Amino acid sequence: MKVCPECGYENLNEMFYCRHCNYEFPDFDWNSVEHDIITIPMMSENRNIERNQFYKMMKKSSIKELIYLILECIVCYYGMCYGFYHNWFIYELCLGSFVLVFIYRCQFSLLFKLFNIKTTVLVNDIEFYNLRIQGFILILTTLWILTGVYPFMLYEKFIVLCYITFAGVLIPLLVGLGYFFRPNTFNEYNDYSFFNSGILMILMGSNVLFIMPYTNLFHKFPLLVNVVLLSLYFLIIFSILFPDIVNKYNKYDIRGKNSAYILYTMLGFLALFVFELILGILLGLMFF
């Protein structure tokens, strides 16, 4: 970590600008600096493979990929329609195959070309991976899961499964949207994403713990209790979506390698879960 000489704020070693006051740090050797990041080496390696594959696909013929995509959509549509009314396995197989091929072949690169979305960003003449790619994959994955669970919504006995799924995918969906619409917030100054898959899994589970009982209790809680619970819940969600704003009021960068920010966020969900259970018991809404 390095301290800003202007405001005293602690920043990651690889930052070009102070996250608190935007002070520009003197030039340094990017390749030799020690990177203060939260990441898993294997995931970083997989991300390199993923981006290289995406760059390779971006150079392929758009017309050829579009033809492939149209054919895949036709097969997927009729396969899902048939499976929905006759065999759920066929429905899930067609849906899963389409999404996996769509992501594996990086066919969404057509959208990047169409809307001229850059695959990299330049900061101080250094090229960085554009997290819009990662964000788009997260969004596609969560939509895939929601579409896959859709048939189960038609049967009341599967309602708990639907609740768990919807509550679980909410966090990665929001993170994906954050990556896509605010990519520089997460990695303009270093080439790593803040939320890796392991962290997202932990936050998904913690979020489910709060959402599951709340969906059954919110209409029984007094208005004041709902306001308090939802305010605390959205405060936690806000910190996940806008870590740069959290940094403004923090003593050091929450993405630093010694930061316990993710732990605090997870404990926040768990505390909220315990809080709603206690309120439910005190108000006579649940018993053990």
Contacts in CASP RR format, 6 or more apart in sequence:
PFRMAT RR
TARGET T0000
AUTHOR 0000-0000-0000
METHOD contacts of the structure
MODEL  1
MKVCPECGYENLNEMFYCRHCNYEFPDFDWNSVEHDIITIPMMSENRNIE
RNQFYKMMKKSSIKELIYLILECIVCYYGMCYGFYHNWFIYELCLGSFVL
VFIYRCQFSLLFKLFNIKTTVLVNDIEFYNLRIQGFILILTTLWILTGVY
PFMLYEKFIVLCYITFAGVLIPLLVGLGYFFRPNTFNEYNDYSFFNSGIL
MILMGSNVLFIMPYTNLFHKFPLLVNVVLLSLYFLIIFSILFPDIVNKYN
KYDIRGKNSAYILYTMLGFLALFVFELILGILLGLMFF
1 10 0 8 1.000
1 11 0 8 1.000
1 12 0 8 1.000
1 13 0 8 1.000
1 36 0 8 1.000
1 252 0 8 1.000
1 253 0 8 1.000
1 256 0 8 1.000
1 258 0 8 1.000
2 10 0 8 1.000
2 11 0 8 1.000
2 12 0 8 1.000
2 13 0 8 1.000
2 15 0 8 1.000
2 25 0 8 1.000
3 9 0 8 1.000
3 10 0 8 1.000
3 11 0 8 1.000
4 10 0 8 1.000
4 11 0 8 1.000
4 18 0 8 1.000
4 20 0 8 1.000
4 21 0 8 1.000
4 23 0 8 1.000
4 25 0 8 1.000
5 23 0 8 1.000
6 18 0 8 1.000
6 21 0 8 1.000
6 23 0 8 1.000
7 18 0 8 1.000
7 20 0 8 1.000
7 21 0 8 1.000
7 23 0 8 1.000
8 20 0 8 1.000
9 18 0 8 1.000
9 19 0 8 1.000
9 20 0 8 1.000
9 21 0 8 1.000
9 251 0 8 1.000
9 252 0 8 1.000
10 251 0 8 1.000
10 252 0 8 1.000
10 253 0 8 1.000
11 18 0 8 1.000
11 19 0 8 1.000
11 20 0 8 1.000
11 25 0 8 1.000
11 253 0 8 1.000
12 35 0 8 1.000
12 36 0 8 1.000
12 37 0 8 1.000
12 189 0 8 1.000
12 190 0 8 1.000
12 253 0 8 1.000
12 255 0 8 1.000
12 256 0 8 1.000
13 33 0 8 1.000
13 34 0 8 1.000
13 35 0 8 1.000
13 36 0 8 1.000
14 30 0 8 1.000
14 33 0 8 1.000
14 35 0 8 1.000
14 36 0 8 1.000
14 37 0 8 1.000
14 189 0 8 1.000
14 190 0 8 1.000
15 25 0 8 1.000
15 189 0 8 1.000
15 190 0 8 1.000
15 253 0 8 1.000
16 24 0 8 1.000
16 25 0 8 1.000
16 123 0 8 1.000
16 124 0 8 1.000
16 189 0 8 1.000
17 23 0 8 1.000
17 24 0 8 1.000
17 25 0 8 1.000
17 189 0 8 1.000
18 25 0 8 1.000
19 189 0 8 1.000
19 244 0 8 1.000
19 247 0 8 1.000
19 248 0 8 1.000
19 253 0 8 1.000
20 247 0 8 1.000
20 248 0 8 1.000
30 126 0 8 1.000
35 190 0 8 1.000
35 192 0 8 1.000
36 253 0 8 1.000
36 255 0 8 1.000
36 256 0 8 1.000
36 257 0 8 1.000
37 190 0 8 1.000
37 192 0 8 1.000
37 255 0 8 1.000
37 256 0 8 1.000
37 257 0 8 1.000
38 192 0 8 1.000
38 194 0 8 1.000
38 196 0 8 1.000
38 199 0 8 1.000
38 255 0 8 1.000
38 256 0 8 1.000
38 257 0 8 1.000
38 259 0 8 1.000
38 262 0 8 1.000
39 192 0 8 1.000
39 193 0 8 1.000
39 196 0 8 1.000
40 196 0 8 1.000
40 198 0 8 1.000
43 196 0 8 1.000
43 197 0 8 1.000
44 192 0 8 1.000
47 129 0 8 1.000
47 134 0 8 1.000
47 193 0 8 1.000
50 133 0 8 1.000
51 119 0 8 1.000
51 129 0 8 1.000
51 133 0 8 1.000
53 106 0 8 1.000
54 106 0 8 1.000
54 109 0 8 1.000
54 119 0 8 1.000
54 133 0 8 1.000
55 119 0 8 1.000
57 65 0 8 1.000
57 105 0 8 1.000
57 106 0 8 1.000
57 107 0 8 1.000
57 109 0 8 1.000
58 106 0 8 1.000
58 109 0 8 1.000
58 112 0 8 1.000
58 113 0 8 1.000
58 119 0 8 1.000
62 110 0 8 1.000
62 113 0 8 1.000
65 105 0 8 1.000
65 107 0 8 1.000
65 109 0 8 1.000
65 110 0 8 1.000
66 110 0 8 1.000
68 105 0 8 1.000
68 107 0 8 1.000
69 102 0 8 1.000
69 107 0 8 1.000
69 110 0 8 1.000
72 98 0 8 1.000
72 101 0 8 1.000
72 102 0 8 1.000
73 98 0 8 1.000
75 94 0 8 1.000
75 98 0 8 1.000
76 94 0 8 1.000
76 95 0 8 1.000
76 97 0 8 1.000
76 98 0 8 1.000
79 90 0 8 1.000
79 91 0 8 1.000
79 94 0 8 1.000
80 91 0 8 1.000
80 94 0 8 1.000
80 95 0 8 1.000
82 90 0 8 1.000
82 91 0 8 1.000
83 89 0 8 1.000
83 90 0 8 1.000
83 91 0 8 1.000
83 94 0 8 1.000
84 91 0 8 1.000
84 151 0 8 1.000
88 151 0 8 1.000
91 148 0 8 1.000
91 151 0 8 1.000
92 148 0 8 1.000
95 144 0 8 1.000
95 147 0 8 1.000
95 148 0 8 1.000
96 144 0 8 1.000
99 140 0 8 1.000
99 141 0 8 1.000
99 144 0 8 1.000
101 107 0 8 1.000
102 108 0 8 1.000
102 140 0 8 1.000
103 137 0 8 1.000
103 140 0 8 1.000
103 141 0 8 1.000
108 136 0 8 1.000
108 137 0 8 1.000
108 140 0 8 1.000
111 117 0 8 1.000
111 136 0 8 1.000
112 119 0 8 1.000
112 132 0 8 1.000
112 133 0 8 1.000
117 130 0 8 1.000
117 132 0 8 1.000
118 130 0 8 1.000
119 129 0 8 1.000
119 130 0 8 1.000
119 133 0 8 1.000
120 127 0 8 1.000
120 128 0 8 1.000
120 129 0 8 1.000
120 130 0 8 1.000
121 127 0 8 1.000
121 128 0 8 1.000
121 130 0 8 1.000
121 183 0 8 1.000
121 184 0 8 1.000
121 188 0 8 1.000
122 128 0 8 1.000
123 188 0 8 1.000
123 189 0 8 1.000
128 187 0 8 1.000
128 188 0 8 1.000
128 190 0 8 1.000
128 191 0 8 1.000
129 187 0 8 1.000
129 191 0 8 1.000
130 183 0 8 1.000
131 179 0 8 1.000
131 180 0 8 1.000
131 183 0 8 1.000
131 186 0 8 1.000
131 187 0 8 1.000
131 193 0 8 1.000
132 179 0 8 1.000
132 180 0 8 1.000
132 183 0 8 1.000
134 176 0 8 1.000
134 179 0 8 1.000
134 193 0 8 1.000
135 175 0 8 1.000
135 176 0 8 1.000
135 177 0 8 1.000
135 178 0 8 1.000
135 179 0 8 1.000
135 180 0 8 1.000
135 183 0 8 1.000
136 176 0 8 1.000
136 180 0 8 1.000
138 172 0 8 1.000
138 173 0 8 1.000
138 175 0 8 1.000
138 176 0 8 1.000
138 179 0 8 1.000
139 173 0 8 1.000
139 176 0 8 1.000
139 177 0 8 1.000
139 180 0 8 1.000
141 172 0 8 1.000
142 169 0 8 1.000
142 172 0 8 1.000
142 173 0 8 1.000
142 176 0 8 1.000
143 173 0 8 1.000
145 165 0 8 1.000
145 169 0 8 1.000
146 165 0 8 1.000
146 166 0 8 1.000
146 169 0 8 1.000
149 161 0 8 1.000
149 162 0 8 1.000
149 165 0 8 1.000
149 166 0 8 1.000
152 158 0 8 1.000
152 161 0 8 1.000
152 162 0 8 1.000
153 159 0 8 1.000
153 162 0 8 1.000
160 212 0 8 1.000
163 211 0 8 1.000
163 212 0 8 1.000
163 215 0 8 1.000
164 208 0 8 1.000
164 212 0 8 1.000
166 211 0 8 1.000
167 207 0 8 1.000
167 208 0 8 1.000
167 210 0 8 1.000
167 211 0 8 1.000
167 212 0 8 1.000
168 204 0 8 1.000
168 205 0 8 1.000
168 207 0 8 1.000
168 208 0 8 1.000
168 211 0 8 1.000
169 204 0 8 1.000
170 207 0 8 1.000
170 211 0 8 1.000
171 200 0 8 1.000
171 203 0 8 1.000
171 204 0 8 1.000
171 207 0 8 1.000
171 240 0 8 1.000
172 200 0 8 1.000
172 204 0 8 1.000
174 237 0 8 1.000
174 240 0 8 1.000
174 241 0 8 1.000
175 195 0 8 1.000
175 200 0 8 1.000
175 240 0 8 1.000
175 241 0 8 1.000
178 185 0 8 1.000
178 186 0 8 1.000
178 241 0 8 1.000
179 186 0 8 1.000
179 193 0 8 1.000
185 242 0 8 1.000
185 243 0 8 1.000
185 244 0 8 1.000
186 193 0 8 1.000
186 194 0 8 1.000
186 195 0 8 1.000
186 243 0 8 1.000
187 193 0 8 1.000
187 194 0 8 1.000
194 243 0 8 1.000
194 255 0 8 1.000
195 203 0 8 1.000
195 240 0 8 1.000
199 262 0 8 1.000
202 262 0 8 1.000
202 266 0 8 1.000
203 240 0 8 1.000
203 262 0 8 1.000
203 265 0 8 1.000
203 266 0 8 1.000
203 269 0 8 1.000
205 269 0 8 1.000
206 265 0 8 1.000
206 266 0 8 1.000
206 268 0 8 1.000
206 269 0 8 1.000
206 270 0 8 1.000
206 273 0 8 1.000
207 269 0 8 1.000
209 269 0 8 1.000
209 270 0 8 1.000
209 273 0 8 1.000
210 233 0 8 1.000
210 269 0 8 1.000
210 272 0 8 1.000
210 273 0 8 1.000
210 276 0 8 1.000
213 273 0 8 1.000
213 276 0 8 1.000
213 277 0 8 1.000
213 286 0 8 1.000
214 229 0 8 1.000
214 276 0 8 1.000
217 276 0 8 1.000
217 280 0 8 1.000
217 285 0 8 1.000
217 286 0 8 1.000
218 226 0 8 1.000
220 283 0 8 1.000
220 285 0 8 1.000
221 229 0 8 1.000
221 279 0 8 1.000
221 280 0 8 1.000
221 283 0 8 1.000
221 285 0 8 1.000
222 283 0 8 1.000
225 279 0 8 1.000
225 283 0 8 1.000
229 272 0 8 1.000
229 275 0 8 1.000
229 276 0 8 1.000
229 279 0 8 1.000
232 272 0 8 1.000
232 275 0 8 1.000
233 272 0 8 1.000
236 265 0 8 1.000
236 268 0 8 1.000
236 269 0 8 1.000
236 272 0 8 1.000
238 245 0 8 1.000
239 246 0 8 1.000
239 265 0 8 1.000
240 265 0 8 1.000
243 254 0 8 1.000
243 255 0 8 1.000
243 261 0 8 1.000
246 254 0 8 1.000
246 261 0 8 1.000
247 253 0 8 1.000
247 254 0 8 1.000
252 259 0 8 1.000
253 259 0 8 1.000
254 261 0 8 1.000
255 261 0 8 1.000
277 286 0 8 1.000
280 286 0 8 1.000
281 287 0 8 1.000
281 288 0 8 1.000
END
